[in-house]
Amino acid sequence: MIPVNPLAMMLGSLMLLISIACLGGLILWLLACLHPRSRRFMCVRRWRFGLLAAVLAVGSLPTLVFLGWLLDDWREQQALSPRLEREEILGDLVLPAGTRVWLESLEPMNDLGGEPLPYGLQSVKRAEFDRVPGMILGMRVRRLDLDASRGTAELQLLDTANLQGWPCSPEAAVSFDYPFNTPFVFAGWRLERCTLAPGSEVAGVAWPAGVTVHADESGWQLQGDGTPTRFQGLDLHALTLWLDAPAGEVQSWRAELATSLDLGPMRYPSGTRVRAYRDHLLFSPNPDAAAVNRQHGTSVEVGQSVEQSRAGEMLGIHRNEDVGVIDWDILEVP
C-alpha cells in the first residue's frame, strides 16, 4: 500500500486553491486593462498594479502547469483511441474504416525481461465497430476486447452464432482463450464462455435465457439460473451439467429440487441438493429442511446424504464429507 501523508495532501490542495484564485485574479486584471477608465486608474498606480500582476502571474503557475498536464493527458488519450480512416489488417483481424480503436501504447517499450512489447495498432486492446460491423470467425461483431496479459478475447455479437457446437446468444459477451502473444491468429482461439440462445436444447433440456456454458479441463460446464427445469424426471433449479461435448454424454450434474419430492420411502423438501452419484441419485438435505423417511417417520441427520436408485430403492446413507458434500451453513471456522 502506498503511504499517504494527509498533511501533505492538505497543503497541496490549499496551494492549488490559492493558485486557482491567483489565476482568477490575473484574468480580472487583464479584463480591467481592457476597460478605458480602469486602465487610466491603473496607469496612475502602475507600480502597485504591476507588482500585483507579477504576484498573480507567479501564483498562477501551478494551475497553468496542472492544466498543461491535463491537456497533455487528453491529447495522449485521443492519440490512443483514434478512429481509423482506412481499413487495417492485423493478421486475421480486419478493422474496417471508421472503426474506433483503443491502443495500449504508442511508443516501443520493453517488458521487465527486456522483450519488446507491441505498440501502435499491434497493441490494440479494444475495437468498436459502430459504423461497419466487424467480421471475426464468420460472425458479425459489435465490439472486441483483447487482454494480452491473460490471453483472452471478448466479443459482443450482433447475431446468434454457432461456436464449437454451442448456439451462443448476442445478449452477453462471448469469451475466447488464445495462446500467449497471438491475438490475431484466429486458428488458436478456443471458446471459453458464452450464454446460450434461449430455447437451446442440450442434454434433452430446452434451456431458458441466461444459461452460461464454460470450457473446463474435461469438457464443458452448463450453469443454469434459478429458473425451474425438468431434467431426468425431476423438477430442478440451479441445474449445472458437465458434458464432454455439446452433443455428448452428460458426465455429471448437480442441482436443487424446485418442488418437494417423494421417492421410494423418502420425502425431500424443495431446495434439497441433488446430484448424480455412481449412476444413482444423491440427496443432501439442508440443515434447516430435513428429509423424512415416511416408513419409519425418522429424519435424516444433519450432515448426511441419501443415496437412492432412480426407481427409489434405498442404497445407503453417507456422511457428507465422505461423498464430497460441503455444508457451508454449518462449516466451522477455526
HELIX and SHEET records of a PDB file:
HELIX    1   1 PRO A    6  LEU A   34  1                                  29    
HELIX    2   2 PRO A   36  VAL A   44  1                                   9    
HELIX    3   3 ARG A   46  LEU A   80  1                                  35    
HELIX    4   4 GLY A  120  SER A  123  5                                   4    
HELIX    5   5 PHE A  186  GLY A  188  5                                   3    
HELIX    6   6 ASN A  320  ASP A  322  5                                   3    
HELIX    7   7 TRP A  328  ILE A  330  5                                   3    
SHEET    1   A 2 GLU A  88  LEU A  90  0                                        
SHEET    2   A 2 LEU A  93  LEU A  95 -1                                        
SHEET    1   B 4 ARG A 100  LEU A 103  0                                        
SHEET    2   B 4 VAL A 124  GLU A 128 -1                                        
SHEET    3   B 4 MET A 139  ASP A 147 -1                                        
SHEET    4   B 4 GLY A 134  ILE A 136 -1                                        
SHEET    1   C10 ARG A 100  LEU A 103  0                                        
SHEET    2   C10 VAL A 124  GLU A 128 -1                                        
SHEET    3   C10 MET A 139  ASP A 147 -1                                        
SHEET    4   C10 THR A 152  LEU A 157 -1                                        
SHEET    5   C10 VAL A 174  ASP A 177 -1                                        
SHEET    6   C10 ARG A 190  THR A 195 -1                                        
SHEET    7   C10 THR A 212  ALA A 215 -1                                        
SHEET    8   C10 TRP A 220  GLN A 223 -1                                        
SHEET    9   C10 LEU A 234  LEU A 243 -1                                        
SHEET   10   C10 THR A 229  PHE A 231 -1                                        
SHEET    1   D14 ARG A 100  LEU A 103  0                                        
SHEET    2   D14 VAL A 124  GLU A 128 -1                                        
SHEET    3   D14 MET A 139  ASP A 147 -1                                        
SHEET    4   D14 THR A 152  LEU A 157 -1                                        
SHEET    5   D14 VAL A 174  ASP A 177 -1                                        
SHEET    6   D14 ARG A 190  THR A 195 -1                                        
SHEET    7   D14 THR A 212  ALA A 215 -1                                        
SHEET    8   D14 TRP A 220  GLN A 223 -1                                        
SHEET    9   D14 LEU A 234  LEU A 243 -1                                        
SHEET   10   D14 VAL A 250  LEU A 257 -1                                        
SHEET   11   D14 ARG A 273  TYR A 277 -1                                        
SHEET   12   D14 HIS A 280  SER A 284 -1                                        
SHEET   13   D14 GLN A 304  GLN A 308 -1                                        
SHEET   14   D14 MET A 314  ARG A 319 -1                                        
SHEET    1   E 2 MET A 109  ASN A 110  0                                        
SHEET    2   E 2 PRO A 116  LEU A 117 -1                                        
SHEET    1   F 2 ALA A 161  LEU A 163  0                                        
SHEET    2   F 2 TRP A 166  CYS A 168 -1                                        
SHEET    1   G 2 GLU A 201  VAL A 202  0                                        
SHEET    2   G 2 VAL A 205  ALA A 206 -1                                        
SHEET    1   H 4 LEU A 261  LEU A 263  0                                        
SHEET    2   H 4 MET A 266  TYR A 268 -1                                        
SHEET    3   H 4 VAL A 292  ASN A 293 -1                                        
SHEET    4   H 4 THR A 298  SER A 299 -1                                        
END                                                                             
